[in-house]
Amino acid sequence: SATLAAFYQKIPVGHVEAGLRTDDLFNPYPEEANRRLISQLAQLNFAPTSLAVENLQKSGIVGEIHHTGNTVIDALLTVAKGQPSCNVNGLDWGKYRTLLATVHRRENWGKPLEDIAQGFVQILDKFPDTALLLPLHRNPTVREPLQTFLGNHPRVFLTEPLDYAELVGAIARCYLLLTDSGGLQEEAPSLGKPVLVLRETTERPEAIDAGTAKLVGTNPTQILAAANELLKDTTAYQEMATAINPFGDGHAAERILAIVDNYLG
């Protein structure tokens, strides 16, 4: 809506994180359609990766395309320098290999969400040295099923949403992430944490190609199998933990500022 409003007023638009695509118009919904529409109207497209640049070039847009990296990595590294804490009542970070999970996407509502929760329980049952930290989304459609399936497990810690510094602290201290979040697929690798993506598709295939993330879907058996490999095989874990993050180096904002400054001249 902001892009349309700017277009109607002939105000230039810059699109940060431009060029992400799943090639499925309805997954994620409505984000995939919104991204495509914004790219057609933006004067400046700031692509986080070379693949995003290619996507924009193939779409025939008229605006400028710039490979900048993603500003989310700038924010993450800036906050991480302060070594923020994440104190959760009852959770002993030193005692457990803590799995950090987030689930909220519309396409996972209903049975997929229940399947994901079952996958979490199966991991915890197989690995008694693990705990699960799951900040709950405020949407009751997401929150209530997770509370029902996981709320009574002694090694599940359901919390309110973490502020950003707490989230960065949790990423830094956790063993691995299980998430359907797009941003965490980009952020966690910068802190050396493997990501298991709880989705059937991702608009960030660069993470899969780079080896920083694996697409595991929502089937409990597949979730357990993927986590099992990382929890039992040190070599497999280290390969993901040390893979190079393709989404930026912490200087995207500087590049974007220089491009905007030059554009406005």
ZATORNU-975881 format. One record per atom (N, C-alpha, C): residue number from 1; x, y, z. Coordinates in steps of 0.2 Angstrom, whole numbers, plus 5000, padded with zeros to 4 digits. Example, Ala and Ser with C-alpha at 12.3 -4.5 7.8 and 13.67 -1.06 7.14 Angstrom:
BEGIN
> 1, 5066, 4972, 5039
> 1, 5062, 4978, 5039
> 1, 5066, 4984, 5039
> 2, 5064, 4989, 5035
> 2, 5068, 4995, 5036
> 2, 5064, 5000, 5039
END
This chain:
BEGIN
> 1, 5004, 4994, 5000
> 1, 5000, 5000, 5000
> 1, 5004, 5006, 5000
> 2, 5010, 5006, 5004
> 2, 5014, 5012, 5004
> 2, 5017, 5013, 4997
> 3, 5019, 5008, 4993
> 3, 5022, 5008, 4987
> 3, 5017, 5011, 4982
> 4, 5011, 5009, 4982
> 4, 5005, 5012, 4978
> 4, 5004, 5019, 4979
> 5, 5004, 5021, 4986
> 5, 5003, 5028, 4988
> 5, 5009, 5032, 4985
> 6, 5015, 5030, 4985
> 6, 5020, 5034, 4983
> 6, 5020, 5034, 4975
> 7, 5018, 5029, 4972
> 7, 5017, 5029, 4965
> 7, 5012, 5034, 4962
> 8, 5006, 5034, 4966
> 8, 5001, 5039, 4964
> 8, 5003, 5046, 4965
> 9, 5008, 5047, 4970
> 9, 5011, 5054, 4971
> 9, 5017, 5055, 4967
> 10, 5019, 5050, 4963
> 10, 5026, 5051, 4959
> 10, 5032, 5052, 4964
> 11, 5032, 5048, 4969
> 11, 5037, 5049, 4974
> 11, 5041, 5042, 4973
> 12, 5048, 5043, 4972
> 12, 5052, 5037, 4971
> 12, 5052, 5032, 4976
> 13, 5052, 5026, 4975
> 13, 5052, 5020, 4979
> 13, 5058, 5016, 4979
> 14, 5061, 5015, 4985
> 14, 5067, 5010, 4985
> 14, 5065, 5004, 4989
> 15, 5066, 4998, 4986
> 15, 5064, 4992, 4988
> 15, 5070, 4988, 4991
> 16, 5070, 4988, 4998
> 16, 5075, 4984, 5001
> 16, 5073, 4977, 5001
> 17, 5078, 4972, 5001
> 17, 5076, 4965, 5000
> 17, 5073, 4963, 4994
> 18, 5074, 4967, 4989
> 18, 5071, 4965, 4982
> 18, 5073, 4959, 4979
> 19, 5069, 4956, 4975
> 19, 5071, 4950, 4971
> 19, 5070, 4943, 4974
> 20, 5067, 4943, 4980
> 20, 5066, 4936, 4983
> 20, 5060, 4933, 4980
> 21, 5060, 4927, 4978
> 21, 5055, 4923, 4974
> 21, 5055, 4916, 4977
> 22, 5048, 4914, 4977
> 22, 5047, 4906, 4978
> 22, 5045, 4904, 4971
> 23, 5043, 4908, 4966
> 23, 5039, 4906, 4960
> 23, 5033, 4903, 4961
> 24, 5030, 4904, 4967
> 24, 5023, 4901, 4969
> 24, 5019, 4907, 4971
> 25, 5015, 4910, 4967
> 25, 5011, 4916, 4969
> 25, 5008, 4916, 4976
> 26, 5006, 4910, 4978
> 26, 5002, 4909, 4984
> 26, 5006, 4906, 4990
> 27, 5012, 4906, 4989
> 27, 5016, 4903, 4994
> 27, 5023, 4907, 4994
> 28, 5025, 4911, 4999
> 28, 5020, 4913, 5005
> 28, 5015, 4918, 5002
> 29, 5009, 4918, 5006
> 29, 5003, 4922, 5004
> 29, 5002, 4927, 5009
> 30, 5002, 4934, 5008
> 30, 5002, 4937, 5001
> 30, 5009, 4940, 4999
> 31, 5014, 4938, 5003
> 31, 5020, 4941, 5002
> 31, 5023, 4940, 4995
> 32, 5022, 4934, 4992
> 32, 5025, 4933, 4986
> 32, 5023, 4938, 4980
> 33, 5016, 4939, 4981
> 33, 5013, 4944, 4976
> 33, 5015, 4951, 4977
> 34, 5015, 4953, 4984
> 34, 5017, 4960, 4986
> 34, 5024, 4961, 4983
> 35, 5029, 4956, 4984
> 35, 5036, 4958, 4982
> 35, 5036, 4959, 4974
> 36, 5032, 4955, 4970
> 36, 5032, 4956, 4963
> 36, 5030, 4963, 4961
> 37, 5024, 4965, 4964
> 37, 5021, 4971, 4963
> 37, 5026, 4977, 4964
> 38, 5029, 4977, 4970
> 38, 5033, 4982, 4972
> 38, 5039, 4983, 4967
> 39, 5042, 4977, 4965
> 39, 5048, 4977, 4960
> 39, 5046, 4981, 4954
> 40, 5040, 4980, 4952
> 40, 5037, 4983, 4946
> 40, 5037, 4991, 4946
> 41, 5036, 4993, 4952
> 41, 5035, 5001, 4953
> 41, 5041, 5004, 4956
> 42, 5046, 5000, 4959
> 42, 5051, 5004, 4963
> 42, 5056, 5007, 4958
> 43, 5059, 5012, 4959
> 43, 5064, 5015, 4955
> 43, 5071, 5012, 4957
> 44, 5072, 5010, 4963
> 44, 5078, 5007, 4966
> 44, 5077, 5001, 4969
> 45, 5080, 4996, 4967
> 45, 5079, 4989, 4969
> 45, 5086, 4987, 4973
> 46, 5085, 4985, 4979
> 46, 5091, 4984, 4983
> 46, 5091, 4976, 4984
> 47, 5095, 4972, 4980
> 47, 5094, 4965, 4980
> 47, 5100, 4962, 4985
> 48, 5098, 4958, 4990
> 48, 5102, 4955, 4995
> 48, 5107, 4950, 4992
> 49, 5106, 4947, 4986
> 49, 5110, 4942, 4984
> 49, 5111, 4942, 4976
> 50, 5116, 4938, 4973
> 50, 5116, 4938, 4966
> 50, 5110, 4935, 4963
> 51, 5107, 4930, 4966
> 51, 5101, 4926, 4964
> 51, 5095, 4931, 4963
> 52, 5095, 4935, 4969
> 52, 5089, 4940, 4969
> 52, 5090, 4945, 4963
> 53, 5097, 4947, 4961
> 53, 5098, 4951, 4956
> 53, 5095, 4948, 4949
> 54, 5097, 4942, 4948
> 54, 5095, 4938, 4942
> 54, 5087, 4938, 4942
> 55, 5084, 4937, 4948
> 55, 5077, 4936, 4948
> 55, 5074, 4943, 4945
> 56, 5077, 4948, 4947
> 56, 5074, 4955, 4945
> 56, 5076, 4956, 4938
> 57, 5081, 4954, 4936
> 57, 5083, 4955, 4929
> 57, 5078, 4951, 4924
> 58, 5077, 4945, 4926
> 58, 5072, 4941, 4922
> 58, 5065, 4943, 4922
> 59, 5063, 4947, 4927
> 59, 5056, 4950, 4928
> 59, 5055, 4956, 4923
> 60, 5060, 4959, 4920
> 60, 5059, 4964, 4916
> 60, 5057, 4971, 4919
> 61, 5059, 4972, 4925
> 61, 5058, 4978, 4928
> 61, 5062, 4984, 4925
> 62, 5059, 4990, 4926
> 62, 5062, 4996, 4923
> 62, 5067, 5000, 4928
> 63, 5066, 4998, 4935
> 63, 5070, 5002, 4940
> 63, 5077, 4999, 4940
> 64, 5081, 5003, 4943
> 64, 5088, 5001, 4944
> 64, 5089, 4995, 4949
> 65, 5094, 4991, 4948
> 65, 5095, 4985, 4952
> 65, 5102, 4985, 4955
> 66, 5102, 4985, 4961
> 66, 5109, 4985, 4965
> 66, 5110, 4979, 4970
> 67, 5115, 4976, 4969
> 67, 5117, 4970, 4974
> 67, 5120, 4973, 4980
> 68, 5117, 4973, 4986
> 68, 5119, 4977, 4992
> 68, 5120, 4972, 4998
> 69, 5117, 4966, 4998
> 69, 5117, 4963, 5004
> 69, 5111, 4965, 5008
> 70, 5109, 4962, 5013
> 70, 5103, 4963, 5017
> 70, 5104, 4967, 5023
> 71, 5101, 4972, 5024
> 71, 5101, 4976, 5030
> 71, 5100, 4972, 5037
> 72, 5097, 4967, 5037
> 72, 5095, 4963, 5043
> 72, 5102, 4960, 5045
> 73, 5107, 4959, 5041
> 73, 5113, 4957, 5044
> 73, 5117, 4962, 5047
> 74, 5116, 4968, 5044
> 74, 5119, 4974, 5048
> 74, 5117, 4975, 5055
> 75, 5110, 4974, 5056
> 75, 5107, 4975, 5062
> 75, 5109, 4969, 5067
> 76, 5109, 4963, 5064
> 76, 5111, 4957, 5068
> 76, 5118, 4958, 5071
> 77, 5123, 4960, 5067
> 77, 5130, 4960, 5069
> 77, 5131, 4966, 5074
> 78, 5127, 4971, 5073
> 78, 5128, 4977, 5077
> 78, 5126, 4975, 5084
> 79, 5120, 4972, 5085
> 79, 5117, 4970, 5091
> 79, 5121, 4965, 5094
> 80, 5124, 4960, 5090
> 80, 5127, 4954, 5093
> 80, 5134, 4956, 5096
> 81, 5137, 4962, 5094
> 81, 5143, 4965, 5097
> 81, 5142, 4966, 5104
> 82, 5136, 4968, 5106
> 82, 5135, 4969, 5113
> 82, 5134, 4963, 5118
> 83, 5134, 4957, 5115
> 83, 5133, 4951, 5118
> 83, 5127, 4951, 5122
> 84, 5121, 4952, 5119
> 84, 5115, 4953, 5123
> 84, 5113, 4946, 5126
> 85, 5109, 4946, 5132
> 85, 5107, 4940, 5136
> 85, 5100, 4938, 5134
> 86, 5098, 4932, 5135
> 86, 5091, 4930, 5134
> 86, 5090, 4926, 5140
> 87, 5087, 4929, 5145
> 87, 5085, 4925, 5151
> 87, 5078, 4922, 5151
> 88, 5078, 4916, 5151
> 88, 5071, 4913, 5151
> 88, 5070, 4909, 5158
> 89, 5065, 4910, 5161
> 89, 5064, 4907, 5168
> 89, 5064, 4899, 5167
> 90, 5068, 4896, 5171
> 90, 5069, 4889, 5171
> 90, 5073, 4886, 5166
> 91, 5075, 4890, 5161
> 91, 5080, 4887, 5155
> 91, 5087, 4888, 5157
> 92, 5090, 4882, 5158
> 92, 5098, 4882, 5159
> 92, 5101, 4881, 5152
> 93, 5104, 4887, 5150
> 93, 5107, 4886, 5143
> 93, 5113, 4882, 5143
> 94, 5117, 4881, 5149
> 94, 5122, 4877, 5150
> 94, 5121, 4869, 5151
> 95, 5115, 4868, 5153
> 95, 5113, 4861, 5154
> 95, 5110, 4857, 5148
> 96, 5107, 4861, 5143
> 96, 5103, 4858, 5138
> 96, 5106, 4861, 5131
> 97, 5106, 4857, 5126
> 97, 5107, 4859, 5119
> 97, 5100, 4862, 5117
> 98, 5100, 4869, 5117
> 98, 5093, 4872, 5116
> 98, 5092, 4873, 5109
> 99, 5086, 4871, 5107
> 99, 5083, 4872, 5100
> 99, 5079, 4878, 5100
> 100, 5080, 4883, 5096
> 100, 5076, 4889, 5096
> 100, 5071, 4888, 5090
> 101, 5065, 4889, 5091
> 101, 5060, 4888, 5086
> 101, 5055, 4894, 5086
> 102, 5053, 4895, 5080
> 102, 5048, 4900, 5078
> 102, 5044, 4898, 5073
> 103, 5037, 4898, 5074
> 103, 5032, 4896, 5069
> 103, 5026, 4901, 5069
> 104, 5025, 4904, 5063
> 104, 5019, 4909, 5062
> 104, 5016, 4909, 5055
> 105, 5019, 4906, 5050
> 105, 5017, 4908, 5043
> 105, 5010, 4905, 5042
> 106, 5006, 4909, 5038
> 106, 4999, 4907, 5037
> 106, 4999, 4900, 5034
> 107, 5003, 4898, 5029
> 107, 5003, 4892, 5026
> 107, 5004, 4886, 5031
> 108, 5006, 4887, 5037
> 108, 5007, 4882, 5042
> 108, 5002, 4882, 5047
> 109, 4997, 4886, 5046
> 109, 4991, 4885, 5051
> 109, 4987, 4879, 5050
> 110, 4984, 4876, 5055
> 110, 4980, 4870, 5055
> 110, 4985, 4864, 5056
> 111, 4983, 4859, 5052
> 111, 4987, 4853, 5053
> 111, 4995, 4853, 5052
> 112, 4997, 4857, 5047
> 112, 5004, 4858, 5047
> 112, 5007, 4860, 5054
> 113, 5004, 4865, 5057
> 113, 5006, 4867, 5064
> 113, 5006, 4861, 5069
> 114, 5001, 4857, 5069
> 114, 5001, 4851, 5073
> 114, 5006, 4846, 5072
> 115, 5008, 4845, 5065
> 115, 5013, 4841, 5063
> 115, 5020, 4843, 5066
> 116, 5021, 4850, 5065
> 116, 5027, 4853, 5067
> 116, 5028, 4852, 5075
> 117, 5023, 4853, 5079
> 117, 5023, 4852, 5086
> 117, 5025, 4845, 5088
> 118, 5022, 4840, 5084
> 118, 5024, 4833, 5085
> 118, 5031, 4832, 5083
> 119, 5033, 4835, 5078
> 119, 5041, 4834, 5077
> 119, 5045, 4836, 5082
> 120, 5043, 4842, 5085
> 120, 5047, 4845, 5091
> 120, 5047, 4840, 5097
> 121, 5041, 4837, 5098
> 121, 5041, 4832, 5104
> 121, 5045, 4826, 5102
> 122, 5045, 4824, 5096
> 122, 5049, 4818, 5095
> 122, 5056, 4819, 5095
> 123, 5059, 4825, 5094
> 123, 5066, 4827, 5095
> 123, 5067, 4827, 5102
> 124, 5063, 4830, 5106
> 124, 5064, 4830, 5113
> 124, 5064, 4824, 5117
> 125, 5060, 4819, 5114
> 125, 5059, 4812, 5117
> 125, 5066, 4808, 5115
> 126, 5068, 4809, 5110
> 126, 5074, 4805, 5107
> 126, 5081, 4808, 5110
> 127, 5081, 4815, 5112
> 127, 5087, 4818, 5114
> 127, 5085, 4821, 5121
> 128, 5086, 4818, 5126
> 128, 5085, 4821, 5133
> 128, 5089, 4826, 5135
> 129, 5095, 4827, 5131
> 129, 5099, 4833, 5133
> 129, 5097, 4839, 5129
> 130, 5091, 4839, 5126
> 130, 5089, 4845, 5122
> 130, 5083, 4848, 5126
> 131, 5082, 4855, 5125
> 131, 5076, 4859, 5127
> 131, 5074, 4863, 5121
> 132, 5068, 4865, 5121
> 132, 5065, 4869, 5116
> 132, 5063, 4876, 5118
> 133, 5065, 4881, 5115
> 133, 5063, 4888, 5117
> 133, 5059, 4890, 5111
> 134, 5053, 4892, 5112
> 134, 5048, 4894, 5107
> 134, 5044, 4900, 5109
> 135, 5047, 4906, 5107
> 135, 5043, 4912, 5108
> 135, 5036, 4912, 5104
> 136, 5031, 4913, 5107
> 136, 5024, 4912, 5104
> 136, 5022, 4918, 5100
> 137, 5020, 4917, 5094
> 137, 5016, 4922, 5090
> 137, 5010, 4925, 5094
> 138, 5008, 4931, 5093
> 138, 5002, 4933, 5097
> 138, 4996, 4931, 5093
> 139, 4996, 4929, 5087
> 139, 4990, 4926, 5084
> 139, 4987, 4920, 5087
> 140, 4981, 4920, 5090
> 140, 4978, 4914, 5093
> 140, 4978, 4908, 5089
> 141, 4978, 4909, 5082
> 141, 4978, 4903, 5078
> 141, 4984, 4899, 5078
> 142, 4989, 4903, 5080
> 142, 4996, 4900, 5080
> 142, 4997, 4898, 5088
> 143, 4996, 4902, 5092
> 143, 4998, 4902, 5099
> 143, 4994, 4896, 5102
> 144, 4987, 4895, 5101
> 144, 4983, 4890, 5105
> 144, 4985, 4883, 5104
> 145, 4986, 4881, 5097
> 145, 4988, 4874, 5096
> 145, 4995, 4873, 5099
> 146, 5000, 4877, 5099
> 146, 5006, 4876, 5101
> 146, 5006, 4875, 5109
> 147, 5002, 4879, 5112
> 147, 5001, 4879, 5119
> 147, 4998, 4872, 5121
> 148, 4993, 4870, 5117
> 148, 4990, 4863, 5118
> 148, 4994, 4857, 5117
> 149, 4998, 4857, 5112
> 149, 5003, 4852, 5111
> 149, 5009, 4852, 5115
> 150, 5012, 4858, 5117
> 150, 5018, 4858, 5120
> 150, 5018, 4861, 5127
> 151, 5013, 4864, 5129
> 151, 5013, 4867, 5135
> 151, 5015, 4864, 5141
> 152, 5014, 4857, 5141
> 152, 5015, 4853, 5147
> 152, 5022, 4849, 5147
> 153, 5025, 4850, 5142
> 153, 5032, 4846, 5142
> 153, 5037, 4850, 5146
> 154, 5040, 4846, 5150
> 154, 5045, 4849, 5155
> 154, 5051, 4853, 5152
> 155, 5053, 4851, 5146
> 155, 5058, 4854, 5142
> 155, 5056, 4859, 5137
> 156, 5050, 4861, 5137
> 156, 5048, 4866, 5132
> 156, 5047, 4872, 5136
> 157, 5050, 4878, 5133
> 157, 5049, 4884, 5136
> 157, 5045, 4889, 5131
> 158, 5039, 4890, 5132
> 158, 5035, 4894, 5128
> 158, 5035, 4901, 5131
> 159, 5037, 4906, 5127
> 159, 5038, 4913, 5130
> 159, 5033, 4918, 5126
> 160, 5033, 4924, 5128
> 160, 5030, 4929, 5124
> 160, 5036, 4931, 5119
> 161, 5034, 4935, 5114
> 161, 5039, 4937, 5109
> 161, 5045, 4940, 5112
> 162, 5051, 4938, 5110
> 162, 5057, 4941, 5112
> 162, 5058, 4948, 5109
> 163, 5061, 4953, 5112
> 163, 5063, 4959, 5109
> 163, 5069, 4957, 5105
> 164, 5071, 4962, 5100
> 164, 5077, 4960, 5096
> 164, 5083, 4958, 5099
> 165, 5085, 4961, 5104
> 165, 5091, 4960, 5107
> 165, 5091, 4953, 5111
> 166, 5085, 4951, 5114
> 166, 5084, 4945, 5117
> 166, 5085, 4939, 5111
> 167, 5082, 4941, 5106
> 167, 5082, 4936, 5100
> 167, 5089, 4934, 5098
> 168, 5093, 4940, 5097
> 168, 5100, 4939, 5095
> 168, 5103, 4935, 5100
> 169, 5102, 4936, 5107
> 169, 5105, 4933, 5112
> 169, 5103, 4925, 5112
> 170, 5097, 4924, 5110
> 170, 5095, 4917, 5110
> 170, 5098, 4913, 5104
> 171, 5099, 4917, 5098
> 171, 5102, 4914, 5092
> 171, 5109, 4912, 5094
> 172, 5113, 4917, 5097
> 172, 5120, 4916, 5099
> 172, 5120, 4910, 5104
> 173, 5116, 4908, 5108
> 173, 5116, 4903, 5113
> 173, 5113, 4896, 5111
> 174, 5109, 4896, 5106
> 174, 5105, 4890, 5105
> 174, 5110, 4886, 5101
> 175, 5108, 4879, 5100
> 175, 5112, 4874, 5096
> 175, 5110, 4874, 5089
> 176, 5104, 4875, 5088
> 176, 5101, 4876, 5081
> 176, 5094, 4879, 5081
> 177, 5092, 4881, 5075
> 177, 5085, 4884, 5074
> 177, 5081, 4879, 5070
> 178, 5074, 4879, 5072
> 178, 5069, 4876, 5068
> 178, 5064, 4882, 5067
> 179, 5063, 4884, 5060
> 179, 5059, 4890, 5059
> 179, 5055, 4890, 5053
> 180, 5050, 4894, 5052
> 180, 5047, 4895, 5046
> 180, 5048, 4903, 5044
> 181, 5052, 4906, 5048
> 181, 5054, 4913, 5047
> 181, 5058, 4914, 5041
> 182, 5057, 4919, 5037
> 182, 5062, 4921, 5032
> 182, 5068, 4924, 5035
> 183, 5067, 4929, 5039
> 183, 5073, 4933, 5042
> 183, 5078, 4929, 5046
> 184, 5075, 4924, 5050
> 184, 5080, 4919, 5053
> 184, 5084, 4915, 5049
> 185, 5082, 4913, 5043
> 185, 5086, 4910, 5038
> 185, 5092, 4914, 5036
> 186, 5091, 4920, 5036
> 186, 5097, 4925, 5034
> 186, 5101, 4926, 5040
> 187, 5098, 4927, 5046
> 187, 5102, 4929, 5052
> 187, 5106, 4924, 5055
> 188, 5103, 4918, 5057
> 188, 5107, 4913, 5061
> 188, 5113, 4911, 5058
> 189, 5114, 4910, 5051
> 189, 5121, 4908, 5049
> 189, 5126, 4913, 5050
> 190, 5125, 4920, 5051
> 190, 5130, 4924, 5053
> 190, 5133, 4923, 5060
> 191, 5129, 4920, 5064
> 191, 5131, 4918, 5071
> 191, 5133, 4910, 5071
> 192, 5134, 4907, 5066
> 192, 5136, 4900, 5065
> 192, 5131, 4895, 5068
> 193, 5124, 4896, 5067
> 193, 5119, 4892, 5069
> 193, 5115, 4889, 5063
> 194, 5115, 4882, 5062
> 194, 5111, 4879, 5057
> 194, 5104, 4880, 5058
> 195, 5101, 4880, 5052
> 195, 5093, 4882, 5052
> 195, 5090, 4876, 5048
> 196, 5085, 4874, 5051
> 196, 5080, 4869, 5048
> 196, 5074, 4873, 5046
> 197, 5072, 4873, 5040
> 197, 5066, 4877, 5038
> 197, 5060, 4873, 5038
> 198, 5055, 4875, 5042
> 198, 5049, 4872, 5042
> 198, 5044, 4874, 5037
> 199, 5046, 4873, 5031
> 199, 5041, 4875, 5025
> 199, 5042, 4871, 5019
> 200, 5038, 4871, 5015
> 200, 5038, 4867, 5009
> 200, 5042, 4871, 5003
> 201, 5042, 4877, 5004
> 201, 5046, 4881, 4999
> 201, 5050, 4887, 5003
> 202, 5055, 4890, 5000
> 202, 5058, 4896, 5003
> 202, 5060, 4901, 4997
> 203, 5059, 4907, 4999
> 203, 5061, 4912, 4994
> 203, 5068, 4914, 4995
> 204, 5072, 4910, 4999
> 204, 5079, 4911, 5000
> 204, 5083, 4905, 4999
> 205, 5082, 4902, 4993
> 205, 5086, 4896, 4991
> 205, 5093, 4897, 4991
> 206, 5096, 4903, 4992
> 206, 5103, 4904, 4993
> 206, 5105, 4901, 4999
> 207, 5101, 4901, 5004
> 207, 5103, 4898, 5010
> 207, 5104, 4890, 5010
> 208, 5099, 4887, 5006
> 208, 5100, 4880, 5005
> 208, 5106, 4878, 5001
> 209, 5107, 4882, 4995
> 209, 5113, 4881, 4991
> 209, 5119, 4882, 4995
> 210, 5120, 4887, 4999
> 210, 5126, 4888, 5003
> 210, 5127, 4883, 5008
> 211, 5122, 4879, 5010
> 211, 5123, 4874, 5015
> 211, 5121, 4877, 5022
> 212, 5119, 4883, 5023
> 212, 5117, 4886, 5030
> 212, 5111, 4884, 5032
> 213, 5106, 4881, 5028
> 213, 5099, 4879, 5030
> 213, 5097, 4873, 5026
> 214, 5092, 4870, 5029
> 214, 5089, 4864, 5025
> 214, 5082, 4865, 5025
> 215, 5079, 4863, 5020
> 215, 5072, 4864, 5019
> 215, 5069, 4857, 5021
> 216, 5065, 4857, 5027
> 216, 5063, 4850, 5029
> 216, 5055, 4849, 5029
> 217, 5052, 4855, 5028
> 217, 5044, 4854, 5028
> 217, 5041, 4854, 5034
> 218, 5035, 4851, 5035
> 218, 5031, 4850, 5041
> 218, 5030, 4843, 5043
> 219, 5032, 4838, 5040
> 219, 5031, 4831, 5042
> 219, 5035, 4830, 5048
> 220, 5032, 4827, 5053
> 220, 5036, 4826, 5059
> 220, 5042, 4821, 5058
> 221, 5041, 4816, 5054
> 221, 5047, 4811, 5052
> 221, 5053, 4815, 5049
> 222, 5051, 4819, 5045
> 222, 5056, 4823, 5041
> 222, 5060, 4828, 5046
> 223, 5056, 4831, 5050
> 223, 5059, 4836, 5055
> 223, 5063, 4832, 5060
> 224, 5061, 4826, 5062
> 224, 5065, 4822, 5067
> 224, 5072, 4820, 5063
> 225, 5071, 4818, 5057
> 225, 5077, 4815, 5054
> 225, 5082, 4820, 5053
> 226, 5080, 4826, 5051
> 226, 5085, 4832, 5050
> 226, 5088, 4834, 5056
> 227, 5084, 4835, 5061
> 227, 5087, 4837, 5068
> 227, 5092, 4831, 5071
> 228, 5090, 4825, 5070
> 228, 5094, 4819, 5072
> 228, 5101, 4819, 5069
> 229, 5101, 4821, 5062
> 229, 5108, 4821, 5059
> 229, 5112, 4826, 5063
> 230, 5109, 4832, 5064
> 230, 5113, 4838, 5067
> 230, 5115, 4837, 5074
> 231, 5111, 4833, 5078
> 231, 5112, 4832, 5085
> 231, 5116, 4826, 5086
> 232, 5117, 4821, 5081
> 232, 5121, 4816, 5082
> 232, 5128, 4816, 5078
> 233, 5128, 4820, 5073
> 233, 5134, 4820, 5068
> 233, 5137, 4826, 5069
> 234, 5143, 4827, 5072
> 234, 5147, 4833, 5073
> 234, 5149, 4836, 5067
> 235, 5151, 4831, 5062
> 235, 5154, 4834, 5056
> 235, 5148, 4837, 5052
> 236, 5142, 4834, 5051
> 236, 5136, 4837, 5048
> 236, 5135, 4844, 5051
> 237, 5135, 4844, 5058
> 237, 5133, 4850, 5061
> 237, 5138, 4856, 5059
> 238, 5145, 4854, 5060
> 238, 5150, 4859, 5058
> 238, 5150, 4861, 5051
> 239, 5148, 4857, 5046
> 239, 5148, 4859, 5039
> 239, 5142, 4865, 5039
> 240, 5137, 4864, 5042
> 240, 5132, 4869, 5042
> 240, 5134, 4875, 5046
> 241, 5136, 4874, 5051
> 241, 5138, 4880, 5056
> 241, 5144, 4884, 5053
> 242, 5148, 4882, 5049
> 242, 5154, 4885, 5046
> 242, 5153, 4888, 5039
> 243, 5147, 4886, 5036
> 243, 5146, 4888, 5029
> 243, 5145, 4896, 5029
> 244, 5147, 4899, 5023
> 244, 5147, 4906, 5023
> 244, 5140, 4909, 5021
> 245, 5138, 4914, 5025
> 245, 5131, 4917, 5024
> 245, 5131, 4921, 5018
> 246, 5126, 4919, 5013
> 246, 5126, 4922, 5007
> 246, 5122, 4929, 5007
> 247, 5120, 4931, 5013
> 247, 5115, 4936, 5013
> 247, 5118, 4943, 5015
> 248, 5124, 4943, 5016
> 248, 5127, 4950, 5018
> 248, 5133, 4950, 5022
> 249, 5137, 4955, 5023
> 249, 5143, 4956, 5027
> 249, 5142, 4961, 5032
> 250, 5136, 4964, 5033
> 250, 5135, 4969, 5038
> 250, 5136, 4976, 5035
> 251, 5137, 4977, 5029
> 251, 5138, 4984, 5026
> 251, 5133, 4986, 5021
> 252, 5127, 4983, 5021
> 252, 5122, 4984, 5016
> 252, 5119, 4991, 5017
> 253, 5118, 4993, 5023
> 253, 5115, 5000, 5024
> 253, 5120, 5005, 5021
> 254, 5126, 5005, 5022
> 254, 5131, 5009, 5019
> 254, 5130, 5010, 5011
> 255, 5130, 5004, 5008
> 255, 5129, 5004, 5001
> 255, 5122, 5007, 4999
> 256, 5117, 5005, 5002
> 256, 5111, 5008, 5000
> 256, 5111, 5016, 5001
> 257, 5113, 5018, 5006
> 257, 5114, 5025, 5008
> 257, 5118, 5029, 5002
> 258, 5123, 5026, 5000
> 258, 5127, 5029, 4994
> 258, 5123, 5029, 4988
> 259, 5119, 5024, 4987
> 259, 5115, 5023, 4980
> 259, 5110, 5028, 4980
> 260, 5106, 5029, 4986
> 260, 5101, 5034, 4987
> 260, 5103, 5041, 4986
> 261, 5109, 5042, 4989
> 261, 5112, 5049, 4989
> 261, 5114, 5051, 4982
> 262, 5117, 5046, 4978
> 262, 5118, 5047, 4971
> 262, 5112, 5048, 4967
> 263, 5107, 5044, 4968
> 263, 5100, 5045, 4964
> 263, 5097, 5051, 4965
> 264, 5097, 5054, 4972
> 264, 5094, 5060, 4973
> 264, 5098, 5066, 4971
> 265, 5105, 5065, 4970
> 265, 5110, 5069, 4968
> 265, 5110, 5076, 4970
END
